[in-house]
């Protein structure tokens, strides 16, 4: 009998990080069932549409649950307890003949009906595996205002020990594994297997799922420098006003064409009244909806300091400016030699001016390979992470 793996994917990031694995499993004739328990429009995702071409792929839906999610809080809770309890979870897993359940980073007992599935799978002897829904590029633990406040009030970090209930919990890097160990995870439950999302072969093919970016269709000249600026989580210890001022300074050169890409979890530049930036400025595409992969293919230079998307730009061979003065966090990019560290606005502009004059601003290939080894290959350059993840799931299922 063929294996059937259930993936619970509730947002864009969940799909983004697991798509390489799903693609690999489908090519190996594994049956994949996707369940979305949020309002995310899963079926419109281009990668999901591609997977639909496989006969072994299907999307399960609970329309009543999605309808209940839109009601008043009390009614939502009572209705979910009545209709989406452990009995519903049992019949769903049994009738679907699920042999393994895949979730993305979470506390397994704090996710509504997803938690019911987790508990029932555990009782039925179905392995529960937790995979990344993002990538941690931070080296300090107090990466945002919430964690700083938590540590200040408790003199401790969050307790991740409940996550030891998973049969396997996966992160991409050893520095992230160590953080989870420090927060209470067991060494025999958590492993670092590399980054499927930013591995070379997936980066090469991923942009094909999205239309090419064409935000500045007219007037592009040889003097123009195409720049994508990736906006971070604002509450990740970022100096938001100074970030906005840097963008304004870049825009003073009309040959700098700047596409602003908001964070995948919703953070964008504020309104015109607060920033003075607006879509009428000729050399800016404000809060573009284009995919990050398409923007990286289009750009000459990426500016990134608080997001793992910088790894894709590095793998794609694009120069990356790291304006680390815009936040107080420490990241894997800082002093790596794989990006251009900038300590001030003037240094950022100087690098962009060099690019406009045709000077090479690319970093050392060797330094880029060292960063790829640690952050994407889990210190082993001879692996394809998607295959490593697949083998790990086969071993446990």
N, C-alpha and C positions, 0 to 999 in steps of 0.2 A: 504494500500500500504506500502511495506517495505521502510524503510529509506535507502537512499543512501548517504554515506559520501565520499567526495572527499578529499584525502590526497595528497598534493603537496610535494614530497620528492626528493631533488636534489643531495644528497650526502650520504655517509655512515653514518654520524652522524645523519642525519634526520631519516634514517631507524632504527638505533640503539636505539634511544630514543623513537620512536613511536611504535615499534614492539609489546611491551607488550599490548598496548591499542588496536592495530589492531587485535591481537590474541583474546583478550577478546570480542571485538565487533563481530568478525566472529563467535565465539562460541555462541553468542546471536542472530545469524542469521541476523545481519545488513549487507547490501550490501556495500562493500568497493571498491572504484575505486582509483587507484594510478596514478598520473601523474608526470612524471619526465621531467624537462625542461632543463636539463644539459646533459653532455656527460657521466655521471655516468652510469655504466652498471648495472642497477637496477635488471634485470632479473637473473643475476648471483649471487645475494645475497642469501645465503641459507635460510634466513628467508622469503624472498619473494617467493622462490621456495616452501617452506612449505605452505605458504598462498594460492598458486595456487591450492592446493588440495581442497579448498573450492569452491563450485559452486557460491557463492555470492561474490567472489573476482575477480577483473580484473585489468589489467594494460592498461592505455590509452597511446598512443604514437602520436607524431607529427613529423614524419620523416623529413618533410621539414624544420621544425624549427631547428632540430639538424644539418641538412645539412647547413643551413644558419649560424649557430653559428661558423662554421669553416672558413667562408669567411672573407674578409677585413672588418674593423670596419664600414666604411661608408655604404657599401653594406648591412651589417648585419642590421644596424639601419633602413635604408630605407625599406628593404624587410620585416622586422618585422612590421613596421608601415603599410605596404600595406596588408600583409597576416594575421598578428596576432594582430588584433585590437579588439575593443570592440564588433564588430559584430561577429567575430569568437568566442570570449569568450561567447557571449550570446547563440549562437547555440550549443556550446559544453555543457554548463550548462543545457540548456533546453532539448536537446536531451538525455542527460545522466540522467535527472531527479534528479539532485543533490539537496539534502535537507540541506546540511551543508558543508562548505569548511574549511579544516584544513591546516594551514601553520605552519612553524617553525619560531622561533624568527627573526623578520625583521621589517624594516620600510615598511609598506604596499604599498607605492607608489614608491618604488625604485627597483622593481624587474622585469622589462620588461613585458612579457606576463602574468606573475603571477599577476602583478599589475592590468592588464586589467581584469583578472578573479575576483580579489578582488572588483574592482569598479562596475563591472556588477552584481556580487552577491549582493552587497549592494543595487543596484537599484532594483533587483528582490526580495528583502526581504529574501535572503538566508543568514543565520548567518555566519560570518567569525570568526574563532577561531584560536588563535596562541598558539602553544605548544612548549615545550623546544626542542632544538637540541643539548643540552649539559647541564652541571650542573656547576654552579658557586660555587667553594669552597673557593673563596677569600673573605677576610674581608675588605681589603683596596680597594679603588676605582681606584687608579692609577696602575692597574695591569700590564700594558705593556707600551712600549715606546710611542706608539701612544697616549694613554690616558694621559700619563705624559706631553707630548708635547702639547696636546690639552688644558689641564688645565692650563699649564704655559702661553700659549698664550692668552687664553680667560678668565682666572680666573673663570671658570665655567666648569661643566661637560656636556657631550652631551645632546641634547634635545630629549627626548624620547616621547614627547607629541603627535607626529603623530601616535604613536602606540595605542593611545586611540580610534582610529577609529575602531579597532577590537571590536567585541561584547564581547569577552572574551580573556584575555591574561594570560597565566599560567606560573608560575615558581614553583620550587620545595620547596623552603625554605622561611622562613620569613625574614631572613637577605637579601636574594636576592630581595624579594618584596620591602623591605625598600629602597634598592639602586635604584630600578626603580621608586619608588615614589619620591625620591630625584632628579631624572633626569627628572621629569615632567609627570609621568603617574598618572592617576586618581585612587583613592582608589577603586572606584566601578567598575573598568575595570580589575584590576589585582588581582589574588589570588594565594596563595601557596597551592598546593595539594599533595605535596610529590613526591618522585622519583620512577616512575615505573621501570626504568632501573635497579636500584640497590635493589629493594625489594627482600626479601629472596626467594620467590617461583620462580621468574623469573631468579634470579642468579642460582638457582638449576637446572633449565631446559635449560638455555641459552647455556651452553657449548655443549649441545647435537647437536646443529646446526653445529658445527665445528669439524673437525677431531682432535683427541688427539695430543698434541704436542710431537714430537719425535726428537728434535734437537740434542740430545746427545745420540744416540742409543747404543754406545759401551763404555764399560769401566766404567760404573757408579758403584760406590762402596758405602759402608756404611759410609765412611768418606766424601763423596761428599755432598756439600750443593747446592741445586738447587735454583738459584736466578734469578728473573726477575727484570730488571731495566727499569722503564718507563721513557722515555725521554719526557720532557715538551716542550711547546712552548719556543724556545730560546729567543724570544723578550719579554717574560713575566718576565723581570727583573731578568734573570738567569745569573749566572756566568758560561758561557759555558766552558772556559778553565779549571776551577776548577772541573766542573762536569766530564770532560774527564779524568782529573788526578785522581779523585776518582775511576773511573772505572779501570784505569790502576793499581792502588794500590790493588784493589780487585782481579784482575787477577793474581797478584803475587803468590797467593795461588792456586796451580793447582787443588785443590779439590773444589774450588769455580767455579761452572759451571754457567756462566752468559749469559742469553738471553736478548739482548737489544731490546726493543720494541719502535719503533718510534711513535711519536704522530699521531693521526688519521688524522690530517690536514697536514701531510707531513713532519714535522720536524724530522730529524734523526741525527745520528752522522755524522760528516763530513768525507771527504775522508781520506784514509790512509796517504796521503802526509801531511795533516794538523794535524792528531791526533796520528798517529803511530799505530792505531788499524786496524786490517784487519782480514778477514775470515780465514786466515791460523793459527791464534792462537787457540790452541786446546780447550781451555776452554771458548770460547766465540762464541755465535751465533749472529753475528753482523746485526742489523737492520732486525730482523726476520719478516717474513710476517704472522706468525701464529697469530690467534686471541688472543686478551687479555684474553678472558674467558678461552681458552685452556691453556695459559701460567699460569694463576692463579691456575688452577687445578693441573698443573704440579709442581709448585714451592714449595720450603720449606719456602722461605722468599721473600717478595716483597719490592722493594725500590722505593718509590714514594714521590714526594714533590710538584708537580705543576699540578696534574691532578686528576679529580674526580674518575678515575679508582681505586684509593686506597680504595674507598668505597666498590667496589666489592670484593676486597681482604679481607677486614674486615668482610663483610657479609659471605664470604666463609670460614672464620675461619683461615685465614693465617696471620702470623705476618707481620707487615708493619714497615719498617724503614723510618723515615721522616728526611732526611738530610737537615734541614731547613736553614743551613748555605750556601746553594748553590743558594739562591735567597733572595731578599729583600721584597717579598710579605708576607703578613700574611694570613694564611689559617685556615679552620675549624679543621685541624688536629693538629695544634700547641697547645701543653699543654692540649690536650683533654684527655690524658690518654688511648686513644684507639689505639695509635701508639707509636713507640719508637722514641722519639725525639733525634736527634743526633746533637751536636754542632760542630763537627769536623770530619775529616777523621778517626782519631784514634778511635773515639767512634763507627763509623760504623763498622770498622774492628773488634773491640772488641765484638760487638754484633754477628757478623758473626762467630767469633771464638767460642763464647759460643754455638751457634747453632751447630757447627761442633763437639763440645765436648758433645753434647747431652743434654745440659741444656735447660730448657724451656725459651723461650724469648717471650712468648705470654703475651699480656696485660690483664688487668682486664676485665672480662666479663661485669661487671657493667658499666665500662667506655665505652666499645664498644657499649653497649645497649643505653647509653645516646647519643652518637654520631648518632647512627642509628635513634633514636627517632627524633632528630632535623633535620638531613639532608635527611632522607629517608621517614620518616612518618609524616613530618610537625607537629611535637609535639604530634601526636595522634597514639599511638602504636596499636590501635584497628582497623586500616584501612588497606585495600589493595589498594594502590594508583591507580592501573589500574581500579578497580571498581569505585573509586571516580571520576576519569577522565571520565569514561563511563557515569556515572550518570550526570556529569556536561554537557556533550555533549547532552544527552537525554533531559535535562531540557531546554537547549537553542534552540534545533532544532524543 
